[in-house]
């Protein structure tokens, strides 16, 4: 199974480079989070989260990515984020690539700091492509959660427009709400989703429906969001009987948060894939043009 996940990790890098108790009867809808979340949008405040992404092929099911992070708020939504993602693979799963292969670094954590719309990427394969003495790659307009973010939570509930759109057709469920949203509609309202999935979607992808279930507390603040993304919405999938399940847990709403860009002397705006075969491999992954 890990070999299969390793193959998918390579495919996703090239491209950008899910038991609950029985439901109780619902006597009344829980508090809606749209207003509750808006009240939390105070500069210097934020929320933390942990996340697990499971891939389900119909025949096999396995955790693919584990992530954790922090969102820092602005008055209008998201001001900054600090997210670390780790593929559920080991370096030994990539042994066929050869000892010392740069791609074995895909088994290491990837960290992304994003200030406004500028991303700073570190770790994982980025560490292999950075010039000597640099630990961060600066990418204006880059992905909010690096390449592992392709398999992250597609619905960012800190974006007021996204949350409002979700609740246009939401239905009450035990402890929260449930609903669906098309990739087309999500791309229209969510800057976060567009930045996380920059590839031009096909007509089939745009029609794909993402199913979601949101749990909220007594104040209406989200505590858990589970989304089911069909294979047709994933660039690295043929879509046949496949799906991605993303389970996100939120904690510490309204806590103090201060996310800052890395020190300037640790940052570069250029990637260096080495020389010879390594340089050619990096170019084949399109990492040099990935974030332009």
C-alpha positions, 0 to 999 in steps of 0.5 A: 500500500505504501508503494502505491502511496509513494507513486501517488506522491510523485504524481502529485508533485509533478502536478503541482508541483475520512466511527461516529455514534448513531444520529439523534433525532434533530429537534432544531438546527444548531447555531449557524456558523456564518455569523459566529465565524465572522465575529472571530475575524479580529486581527491578531486572533486565529484558530489552529487545526489538525487534519488527516486525508484518506484516499479510498480507491474502492478496493483499498483505503489508507491515510495519505497526508497528515497536516497541522496548522494555524490561521491568522485572521484579518477583518475580512478573513485570512491574513496568514497561515502556517501549515505543515504537511507530511505524506504517509510514506517513508524514504524506504518506500521510495528506495526504487528511485535510487539511494540519495535520490532527491525525491526521497525527501518527499517522505519528509515534512513540508512547511508553508508559511503564507503572508497575504498571497506570498508563500514561503516553502521549506522542507520536503522536496524544496530542501533539495532544490534550495541554494546552499545556505537558504532554507525557504523558497519565496513564491508570490501567489504560491500555494497556501500549503505547498504541494501536499495542500493538493490533498488538503481541506478544499473548503476554507471556512475562514473565508466568509464568501466560501462559508456563505456559499456553503450555507446557501443549500446546507441542511441541518444534521446532528450537531451541525450541517451537511451539504454539497458544492461543485468545484465550479462554484468553489473556484468562483468564491474561494481564493484559497482553493484556487491557490491550492489547486492552480491547474486549469480544471477540465469540464468534468472536474468543474461539475464534480460535487464535493460533499461536506459535513460541518460540526459546530459547538454551542456558539456555532463555531466549527469544530470539525469539517469532513469533506468527500472529494470525488476522484474526478476533482483530483488532478492526479486521479482518473476518477474511476471509483476513487475519492479523497476524505479530508477530516479537519478538527478546529481548536482555539478559536480566538486565540492570539496568533502572530505569523511572520515571514522567515528571516530574509537571509534564509529566503531565496526566490530561486530554485536550484535543482543541482546539475546534470540528472538532478537538474533535468529531473527537477525540470521534468517535475516542472518545479521551476515553473510551478509557482509562477 
